[in-house]
Amino acid sequence: MKAIDPHIHMVSRTTDDYLKMAISGIHTVAEPAFWAGFDRSSADSFRDYFHQLTVTEPARAARFGVRHYCWIGLNSKESENLKLAEDVLAIMPEFIDRPTALGIGEVGLNKNSRNEIAVLEKQLALAAERNELILIHTPHLEDKLKGTRIIMDIIRADARIDPARVLIDHAEEHTIGEIKDRGFWFGLTLYPNSKGSPERAIDAVEIYGTDRICINSSADWSVSDPLSVLKCANEMRRRGHPEPAVNQVFYENPKSFLGQCPKFQAD
Amino acid sequence: MNDPYRPLTAPQVLDLYFIENRSRVLDIASFLDRIDRYAGADEARAEYRYQALMRTLRLLVESPGDRTREIQLSLSDPTSEPLDSAVGLKAWGAWEGVPHEGN
């Protein structure tokens, strides 16, 4: 089968992973800008990172026949430093304009603090001004419900942003219904130990349907699996779902959402 | 490619997933036994995360059909006011603000 991983952090993965993904059927990936595992000291670090996302990584992926796209943004874990945030926001447009950048992401909240909200509002305003697609990171664990609601309220208060052009990621059982009801796309993340499993993701498909759902690995520098979307597709298949439905969830849906950016083309 | 969806029956779901979920229940039991066996067990059992986990175990039995969502909600911060600062804070997996229950 063919699949798209719409959220994977390939800068943290090896070339072996690109090969495994390519020979297994993942020929297109999208990589959001994220927290590196440590707080960066200046906007220059982000400049180098955004260069890596828009130049180095697409070239590395292409060696294995994988199309690599990215999202540009300042993650919420580094949003408490307002001066750093201001400096990073100033350089973001230069990189969003690059040929493989799909929009602004992953931006959102981490602990639901006032500074995180202020920085998110600025990035959403930038997206609205430029009519960019938006990829939202929702908080982890006990902070997810509250943060998801705050984020949705902020977005829906800006009439310039069409919720059909926003994907709210890392949704779980207690947030999916509200996200769908408010018109957004939602993402489910397959992350061993701390987030969703393939079984729970397909439970969500069965409960909420196949519309406006994207399933991703979010594979990065921690315990994660770059082939998890294919394992999840197999979970859907072994429950008896027909192949066109599997194809919709794991290929057509991410293609439809990401394809709202004219730069995107899926293999 | 156009085969109709033939969903599993509940007995087939039981058969397909029973062994792995039996193992998961034993993992939780073993985790709780481990806490009981180690020094400081009383302190650990009084901690809010342990208490939150105990509530989720009750929800497993008491919330048929909606267990997963109910457990997610029971572990979540239900407030809506932003924090003044996130400096030095991380997520722990359960919300400390709920009243702690006795064992």
Interface residues (C-beta under 8 A of the other chain):
Chain A: E80 N110 K111 N112 S113 R114 N115 E116 I117 P139 H140 L141 E142 D143 K144 L145 K146 R149 I150 E172 E173 H174 E199 R200 D203 R238 R239 G240 H241 P242 E243 P244 A245
Chain B: M1 N2 D3 P4 Y5 R6 P7 L8 L16 Y17 T68 R69 Q72 L73 L75 S76 D77 P78 T79 S80 P82 L83 D84 S85 A86 V87 L89 K90 A91 W92 G93 A94 W95
